[in-house]
Amino acid sequence: MESVYEKNQDLHGFVNFLKEELNVTEEQGIQPMVANSTRVKKFIGKLIGEITTEFYEVVRKETARLGLFTHEVTTYSKAYKIFVAKEFTFEKERHLQKEILILLHSGKLDDGMTRLIKSIEPLPLENYNSTEYIRFLMDIRNNNNILDEMESVLEDRSMTKERCEQISLIGRDDLYFPEEDEDFEDL
């Protein structure tokens, strides 16, 4: 039980390491911490990348020598990204998310999925500005208050079976969409 109240030496050591290497300041909180900035993420990614690359190379050579092929990874998986592509951040993916959001908002796509989405009346979410909603889309762990807002709206406005079915279609890849002149009201 006494260990519960002892300082976490690993955490303190890690924070001190980041403070020394990056010249960042410690933030106030229950535990020692530094801001999880892009700079910190890149640094940690590079550091972990150097370590994992060395380990992967040893595994790759030894398994190839033994004919085990356990070093093979699925293309575009996280393992592929780290071990084969040697990319240790998700900057490209974040950039692509933003480009897709811009494309979807531009109205330049006119296909079945975008027509389906346009046909659904949006919930009256309005407690936050667009920046907060976009941040939530980029990382659903970002702001749970937005989830609370949706639940509050749904308390006043029942979720119909029809709406649930329509919402469940968004993002599915096994759908056939009718021609442009057909409506989605029959879904």
Backbone as CSV, one residue per row, in Angstrom:
resi,resn,N_x,N_y,N_z,CA_x,CA_y,CA_z,C_x,C_y,C_z
1,MET,0.820,-1.204,0.000,0.000,0.000,0.000,0.859,1.260,0.000
2,GLU,2.013,1.195,0.631,2.862,2.381,0.697,3.328,2.824,-0.683
3,SER,3.509,1.866,-1.586,4.004,2.214,-2.917,3.023,3.092,-3.691
4,VAL,1.746,3.042,-3.344,0.745,3.871,-4.001,1.067,5.348,-3.815
5,TYR,1.601,5.701,-2.675,1.871,7.099,-2.356,3.290,7.529,-2.722
6,GLU,4.101,6.601,-3.201,5.464,6.944,-3.584,5.464,7.608,-4.956
7,LYS,6.490,8.438,-5.169,6.660,9.090,-6.451,6.921,8.045,-7.529
8,ASN,6.309,8.244,-8.685,6.548,7.378,-9.830,7.882,7.797,-10.456
9,GLN,8.933,7.059,-10.144,10.275,7.424,-10.589,10.395,7.401,-12.114
10,ASP,9.728,6.441,-12.765,9.801,6.372,-14.220,9.188,7.617,-14.856
11,LEU,8.029,8.023,-14.359,7.362,9.207,-14.894,8.211,10.453,-14.664
12,HIS,8.732,10.603,-13.453,9.576,11.762,-13.150,10.819,11.759,-14.038
13,GLY,11.409,10.595,-14.222,12.594,10.492,-15.070,12.293,10.848,-16.511
14,PHE,11.147,10.382,-17.012,10.762,10.670,-18.389,10.503,12.161,-18.587
15,VAL,9.773,12.767,-17.661,9.488,14.203,-17.762,10.786,14.999,-17.685
16,ASN,11.669,14.622,-16.782,12.959,15.318,-16.681,13.778,15.156,-17.957
17,PHE,13.740,13.967,-18.548,14.433,13.722,-19.815,13.905,14.654,-20.899
18,LEU,12.581,14.772,-21.015,11.983,15.658,-22.020,12.337,17.118,-21.751
19,LYS,12.313,17.494,-20.491,12.650,18.884,-20.138,14.089,19.208,-20.542
20,GLU,15.001,18.285,-20.296,16.407,18.508,-20.627,16.648,18.499,-22.133
21,GLU,16.090,17.511,-22.819,16.354,17.353,-24.251,15.678,18.418,-25.108
22,LEU,14.491,18.818,-24.726,13.714,19.743,-25.552,13.615,21.144,-24.968
23,ASN,14.152,21.320,-23.773,14.083,22.615,-23.095,12.630,23.090,-22.968
24,VAL,11.767,22.173,-22.512,10.364,22.508,-22.280,10.132,22.641,-20.782
25,THR,9.052,23.273,-20.434,8.755,23.469,-19.018,7.712,22.460,-18.563
26,GLU,7.787,22.136,-17.299,6.837,21.206,-16.701,5.542,21.946,-16.410
27,GLU,4.430,21.295,-16.701,3.126,21.890,-16.420,2.639,21.439,-15.061
28,GLN,1.785,22.235,-14.465,1.240,21.918,-13.157,0.165,20.851,-13.287
29,GLY,0.145,19.958,-12.312,-0.863,18.912,-12.301,-0.592,17.956,-11.158
30,ILE,-1.426,16.950,-11.063,-1.258,15.947,-10.012,0.049,15.203,-10.216
31,GLN,0.345,14.875,-11.467,1.588,14.192,-11.821,2.439,15.147,-12.651
32,PRO,3.744,14.925,-12.675,4.576,15.766,-13.532,4.239,15.514,-14.999
33,MET,4.243,16.566,-15.806,3.924,16.406,-17.223,4.458,17.584,-18.021
34,VAL,4.587,17.358,-19.309,4.882,18.424,-20.252,3.780,18.389,-21.299
35,ALA,3.584,19.515,-21.988,2.530,19.580,-23.005,2.807,18.561,-24.103
36,ASN,1.776,17.875,-24.543,1.897,16.866,-25.598,1.849,17.565,-26.954
37,SER,2.843,18.402,-27.196,2.886,19.210,-28.416,3.395,18.385,-29.592
38,THR,3.273,18.946,-30.778,3.786,18.295,-31.975,5.285,18.069,-31.852
39,ARG,5.977,19.021,-31.278,7.427,18.903,-31.101,7.776,17.722,-30.197
40,VAL,7.039,17.562,-29.099,7.271,16.450,-28.177,6.940,15.125,-28.875
41,LYS,5.825,15.091,-29.612,5.436,13.876,-30.314,6.496,13.471,-31.339
42,LYS,7.013,14.449,-32.092,8.047,14.150,-33.083,9.301,13.605,-32.412
43,PHE,9.679,14.216,-31.310,10.881,13.783,-30.593,10.719,12.351,-30.089
44,ILE,9.599,12.069,-29.452,9.357,10.722,-28.929,9.267,9.727,-30.081
45,GLY,8.597,10.115,-31.166,8.500,9.247,-32.339,9.868,8.913,-32.905
46,LYS,10.726,9.918,-32.995,12.082,9.693,-33.519,12.872,8.774,-32.591
47,LEU,12.757,9.011,-31.305,13.468,8.199,-30.319,13.003,6.743,-30.358
48,ILE,11.700,6.546,-30.330,11.151,5.192,-30.386,11.486,4.555,-31.735
49,GLY,11.459,5.358,-32.782,11.803,4.861,-34.109,13.207,4.306,-34.174
50,GLU,14.137,4.996,-33.572,15.526,4.524,-33.573,15.644,3.188,-32.845
51,ILE,14.955,3.064,-31.742,15.014,1.819,-30.956,14.329,0.677,-31.702
52,THR,13.097,0.914,-32.161,12.337,-0.160,-32.810,12.956,-0.577,-34.136
53,THR,13.565,0.357,-34.846,14.213,0.028,-36.112,15.352,-0.954,-35.889
54,GLU,16.120,-0.726,-34.855,17.217,-1.649,-34.533,16.677,-3.036,-34.176
55,PHE,15.676,-3.092,-33.327,15.080,-4.381,-32.954,14.492,-5.098,-34.165
56,TYR,13.770,-4.363,-34.998,13.136,-4.968,-36.162,14.183,-5.542,-37.110
57,GLU,15.281,-4.833,-37.280,16.342,-5.306,-38.171,16.928,-6.631,-37.669
58,VAL,17.113,-6.743,-36.361,17.605,-7.990,-35.777,16.588,-9.116,-36.019
59,VAL,15.326,-8.849,-35.755,14.270,-9.843,-35.954,14.191,-10.235,-37.432
60,ARG,14.224,-9.258,-38.311,14.125,-9.517,-39.748,15.258,-10.423,-40.229
61,LYS,16.474,-10.095,-39.843,17.626,-10.897,-40.275,17.566,-12.316,-39.709
62,GLU,17.253,-12.436,-38.439,17.254,-13.759,-37.804,16.119,-14.634,-38.324
63,THR,14.926,-14.067,-38.482,13.809,-14.879,-38.992,14.026,-15.259,-40.446
64,ALA,14.632,-14.372,-41.230,14.941,-14.710,-42.626,15.966,-15.838,-42.663
65,ARG,16.961,-15.767,-41.794,17.987,-16.816,-41.728,17.352,-18.161,-41.371
66,LEU,16.377,-18.133,-40.459,15.725,-19.372,-40.025,14.576,-19.797,-40.944
67,GLY,14.228,-18.948,-41.906,13.138,-19.264,-42.825,11.766,-19.186,-42.186
68,LEU,11.610,-18.339,-41.163,10.336,-18.243,-40.445,9.405,-17.180,-41.009
69,PHE,9.934,-16.135,-41.556,9.176,-15.040,-42.174,8.169,-14.389,-41.228
70,THR,8.455,-14.400,-39.958,7.568,-13.732,-38.998,7.754,-12.224,-39.034
71,HIS,8.717,-11.765,-39.798,8.975,-10.334,-39.885,8.070,-9.643,-40.906
72,GLU,7.342,-10.410,-41.714,6.492,-9.813,-42.729,5.284,-9.157,-42.073
73,VAL,4.935,-7.966,-42.568,3.813,-7.214,-41.992,2.859,-6.802,-43.105
74,THR,1.622,-6.601,-42.731,0.602,-6.183,-43.678,0.869,-4.758,-44.142
75,THR,0.790,-4.568,-45.452,0.999,-3.239,-46.019,-0.012,-2.259,-45.432
76,TYR,0.449,-1.064,-45.108,-0.334,0.045,-44.557,-0.852,-0.195,-43.142
77,SER,-0.367,-1.221,-42.475,-0.692,-1.388,-41.064,0.217,-0.468,-40.259
78,LYS,-0.055,-0.332,-38.970,0.823,0.483,-38.131,2.220,-0.113,-38.080
79,ALA,2.306,-1.441,-38.058,3.619,-2.093,-38.059,4.367,-1.764,-39.344
80,TYR,3.683,-1.774,-40.472,4.304,-1.428,-41.749,4.810,0.016,-41.703
81,LYS,3.968,0.898,-41.213,4.324,2.314,-41.133,5.599,2.506,-40.309
82,ILE,5.696,1.817,-39.193,6.841,1.991,-38.294,8.071,1.233,-38.803
83,PHE,7.923,-0.059,-39.080,9.086,-0.888,-39.363,9.572,-0.822,-40.806
84,VAL,8.654,-0.700,-41.757,9.052,-0.703,-43.157,9.189,0.717,-43.708
85,ALA,8.136,1.526,-43.532,8.178,2.896,-44.046,9.011,3.812,-43.160
86,LYS,9.270,3.386,-41.932,10.055,4.158,-40.962,9.473,5.562,-40.748
87,GLU,8.153,5.584,-40.579,7.439,6.813,-40.252,6.932,6.673,-38.827
88,PHE,7.240,7.639,-38.000,6.970,7.491,-36.575,5.971,8.514,-36.037
89,THR,5.350,9.258,-36.922,4.266,10.156,-36.525,3.100,9.914,-37.484
90,PHE,1.993,10.520,-37.184,0.815,10.379,-38.044,0.486,11.705,-38.720
91,GLU,1.517,12.496,-39.025,1.309,13.807,-39.637,0.648,13.708,-41.006
92,LYS,1.101,12.769,-41.832,0.508,12.636,-43.171,-0.969,12.266,-43.075
93,GLU,-1.289,11.351,-42.181,-2.680,10.937,-42.016,-3.536,12.087,-41.502
94,ARG,-3.010,12.869,-40.553,-3.753,14.033,-40.038,-3.979,15.051,-41.161
95,HIS,-2.939,15.262,-41.971,-3.067,16.196,-43.089,-4.145,15.707,-44.056
96,LEU,-4.123,14.412,-44.355,-5.122,13.856,-45.266,-6.527,13.989,-44.693
97,GLN,-6.700,13.779,-43.394,-8.018,13.957,-42.780,-8.539,15.369,-43.048
98,LYS,-7.678,16.350,-42.903,-8.082,17.748,-43.106,-8.401,18.019,-44.573
99,GLU,-7.593,17.444,-45.477,-7.858,17.623,-46.918,-9.210,17.000,-47.286
100,ILE,-9.515,15.842,-46.730,-10.795,15.193,-47.013,-11.954,16.009,-46.456
101,LEU,-11.778,16.570,-45.255,-12.813,17.423,-44.678,-13.075,18.631,-45.585
102,ILE,-12.023,19.227,-46.116,-12.171,20.367,-47.035,-12.905,19.926,-48.295
103,LEU,-12.527,18.777,-48.835,-13.173,18.262,-50.044,-14.655,17.993,-49.804
104,LEU,-14.979,17.343,-48.696,-16.375,17.040,-48.403,-17.200,18.313,-48.230
105,HIS,-16.609,19.307,-47.603,-17.333,20.557,-47.377,-17.468,21.383,-48.659
106,SER,-16.579,21.176,-49.607,-16.584,21.972,-50.841,-17.801,21.697,-51.719
107,GLY,-18.401,20.533,-51.572,-19.540,20.179,-52.406,-19.137,19.657,-53.780
108,LYS,-17.840,19.450,-54.010,-17.372,18.972,-55.324,-17.682,17.504,-55.560
109,LEU,-17.910,16.747,-54.490,-18.276,15.349,-54.658,-19.795,15.251,-54.722
110,ASP,-20.288,14.579,-55.733,-21.723,14.358,-55.839,-21.932,12.884,-56.147
111,ASP,-21.855,12.096,-55.099,-22.068,10.666,-55.260,-23.115,10.228,-54.256
112,GLY,-23.396,8.942,-54.240,-24.451,8.419,-53.388,-24.263,8.725,-51.918
113,MET,-23.039,8.574,-51.414,-22.804,8.804,-49.985,-23.018,10.274,-49.624
114,THR,-22.490,11.196,-50.441,-22.674,12.614,-50.101,-24.137,13.016,-50.212
115,ARG,-24.859,12.441,-51.187,-26.287,12.738,-51.296,-27.049,12.170,-50.098
116,LEU,-26.644,10.985,-49.633,-27.264,10.411,-48.438,-27.057,11.337,-47.240
117,ILE,-25.836,11.772,-47.045,-25.530,12.642,-45.899,-26.311,13.943,-45.986
118,LYS,-26.400,14.531,-47.179,-27.150,15.780,-47.349,-28.642,15.595,-47.093
119,SER,-29.133,14.371,-47.278,-30.564,14.121,-47.105,-30.972,13.986,-45.639
120,ILE,-30.005,13.851,-44.739,-30.301,13.660,-43.319,-30.277,15.013,-42.614
121,GLU,-31.328,15.296,-41.895,-31.404,16.544,-41.124,-30.394,16.482,-39.974
122,PRO,-29.505,17.471,-39.858,-28.514,17.425,-38.774,-29.156,17.663,-37.408
123,LEU,-28.558,17.072,-36.398,-28.988,17.364,-35.033,-28.660,18.818,-34.720
124,PRO,-29.439,19.464,-33.882,-29.155,20.864,-33.557,-28.015,20.997,-32.539
125,LEU,-26.841,20.583,-32.937,-25.660,20.751,-32.084,-25.154,22.170,-32.303
126,GLU,-25.068,22.930,-31.242,-24.641,24.322,-31.421,-23.950,24.894,-30.198
127,ASN,-23.555,24.037,-29.262,-22.874,24.539,-28.066,-21.432,24.938,-28.336
128,TYR,-20.862,24.413,-29.413,-19.443,24.649,-29.693,-19.289,25.255,-31.076
129,ASN,-18.098,25.791,-31.338,-17.855,26.318,-32.670,-17.302,25.215,-33.565
130,SER,-17.179,25.516,-34.842,-16.762,24.492,-35.801,-15.382,23.936,-35.477
131,THR,-14.505,24.734,-34.900,-13.170,24.256,-34.544,-13.255,23.089,-33.572
132,GLU,-14.119,23.199,-32.567,-14.270,22.123,-31.581,-14.854,20.861,-32.211
133,TYR,-15.835,21.026,-33.100,-16.422,19.859,-33.752,-15.395,19.171,-34.654
134,ILE,-14.597,19.946,-35.358,-13.563,19.372,-36.224,-12.500,18.678,-35.385
135,ARG,-12.099,19.281,-34.280,-11.120,18.639,-33.398,-11.643,17.298,-32.908
136,PHE,-12.936,17.227,-32.630,-13.542,15.962,-32.207,-13.472,14.940,-33.340
137,LEU,-13.748,15.360,-34.572,-13.652,14.444,-35.705,-12.237,13.917,-35.888
138,MET,-11.248,14.754,-35.656,-9.853,14.351,-35.827,-9.402,13.399,-34.722
139,ASP,-10.003,13.542,-33.545,-9.636,12.680,-32.420,-10.823,12.602,-31.476
140,ILE,-11.533,11.489,-31.509,-12.769,11.383,-30.734,-12.539,11.426,-29.231
141,ARG,-11.309,11.288,-28.794,-11.023,11.390,-27.360,-10.832,12.844,-26.940
142,ASN,-10.899,13.757,-27.902,-10.540,15.142,-27.681,-11.477,15.897,-26.755
143,ASN,-12.768,15.784,-26.943,-13.703,16.589,-26.164,-14.978,15.787,-25.910
144,ASN,-15.042,15.146,-24.747,-16.227,14.350,-24.426,-17.446,15.209,-24.142
145,ASN,-17.249,16.513,-23.962,-18.401,17.392,-23.771,-19.292,17.403,-25.004
146,ILE,-18.707,17.206,-26.169,-19.497,17.159,-27.399,-20.391,15.923,-27.393
147,LEU,-19.892,14.825,-26.886,-20.713,13.619,-26.738,-21.862,13.886,-25.762
148,ASP,-21.562,14.593,-24.685,-22.606,14.968,-23.731,-23.658,15.851,-24.396
149,GLU,-23.207,16.753,-25.276,-24.147,17.625,-25.980,-25.097,16.795,-26.841
150,MET,-24.557,15.805,-27.570,-25.407,14.967,-28.405,-26.424,14.214,-27.549
151,GLU,-25.980,13.661,-26.441,-26.890,12.926,-25.563,-27.980,13.841,-25.016
152,SER,-27.624,15.073,-24.692,-28.598,16.043,-24.203,-29.628,16.366,-25.280
153,VAL,-29.166,16.569,-26.507,-30.081,16.843,-27.615,-31.020,15.660,-27.830
154,LEU,-30.473,14.452,-27.724,-31.294,13.255,-27.966,-32.276,12.985,-26.834
155,GLU,-32.061,13.558,-25.657,-33.043,13.435,-24.582,-34.306,14.204,-24.938
156,ASP,-34.136,15.348,-25.606,-35.261,16.192,-25.992,-35.867,15.776,-27.325
157,ARG,-35.120,15.054,-28.087,-35.533,14.699,-29.453,-35.248,13.213,-29.629
158,SER,-36.268,12.423,-29.727,-36.052,10.974,-29.779,-35.355,10.574,-31.074
159,MET,-34.514,9.578,-30.956,-33.798,9.033,-32.109,-34.710,8.013,-32.764
160,THR,-35.202,8.330,-33.945,-36.114,7.415,-34.627,-35.346,6.242,-35.217
161,LYS,-36.068,5.168,-35.447,-35.465,3.993,-36.068,-34.942,4.354,-37.457
162,GLU,-35.699,5.182,-38.161,-35.299,5.610,-39.512,-33.965,6.359,-39.474
163,ARG,-33.824,7.268,-38.525,-32.576,8.030,-38.418,-31.411,7.101,-38.075
164,CYS,-31.624,6.197,-37.143,-30.569,5.230,-36.780,-30.124,4.445,-38.000
165,GLU,-31.087,4.007,-38.811,-30.745,3.248,-40.018,-29.975,4.104,-41.006
166,GLN,-30.412,5.347,-41.196,-29.704,6.244,-42.116,-28.275,6.509,-41.641
167,ILE,-28.126,6.826,-40.369,-26.802,7.121,-39.810,-25.896,5.901,-39.933
168,SER,-26.449,4.703,-39.739,-25.627,3.491,-39.804,-25.066,3.245,-41.205
169,LEU,-25.661,3.834,-42.224,-25.183,3.649,-43.597,-23.936,4.468,-43.900
170,ILE,-23.734,5.540,-43.163,-22.615,6.447,-43.453,-21.287,5.720,-43.242
171,GLY,-20.480,5.729,-44.286,-19.156,5.132,-44.209,-19.078,3.669,-44.601
172,ARG,-20.202,3.024,-44.792,-20.163,1.613,-45.190,-19.672,1.502,-46.629
173,ASP,-18.960,0.432,-46.913,-18.432,0.254,-48.268,-19.149,-0.831,-49.049
174,ASP,-20.209,-1.367,-48.499,-20.929,-2.449,-49.164,-22.309,-2.006,-49.650
175,LEU,-22.424,-0.717,-49.949,-23.727,-0.186,-50.346,-23.810,0.039,-51.847
176,TYR,-24.993,-0.135,-52.374,-25.293,0.262,-53.742,-26.155,1.515,-53.642
177,PHE,-25.755,2.559,-54.352,-26.533,3.785,-54.330,-27.337,3.912,-55.613
178,PRO,-28.578,4.370,-55.479,-29.416,4.558,-56.665,-28.860,5.670,-57.562
179,GLU,-29.401,5.753,-58.756,-28.991,6.816,-59.677,-29.303,8.181,-59.068
180,GLU,-28.728,9.222,-59.650,-28.857,10.571,-59.098,-30.298,11.039,-58.939
181,ASP,-31.187,10.633,-59.837,-32.552,11.159,-59.783,-33.447,10.428,-58.791
182,GLU,-32.938,9.398,-58.125,-33.724,8.669,-57.132,-33.505,9.285,-55.749
183,ASP,-34.499,9.174,-54.893,-34.405,9.711,-53.538,-33.923,8.673,-52.550
184,PHE,-33.497,9.154,-51.396,-33.095,8.274,-50.314,-34.223,8.059,-49.310
185,GLU,-35.362,8.647,-49.574,-36.454,8.580,-48.615,-36.965,7.143,-48.423
186,ASP,-36.719,6.285,-49.393,-37.196,4.900,-49.293,-36.270,4.019,-48.477
187,LEU,-35.135,4.540,-48.011,-34.192,3.728,-47.241,-34.709,3.421,-45.867
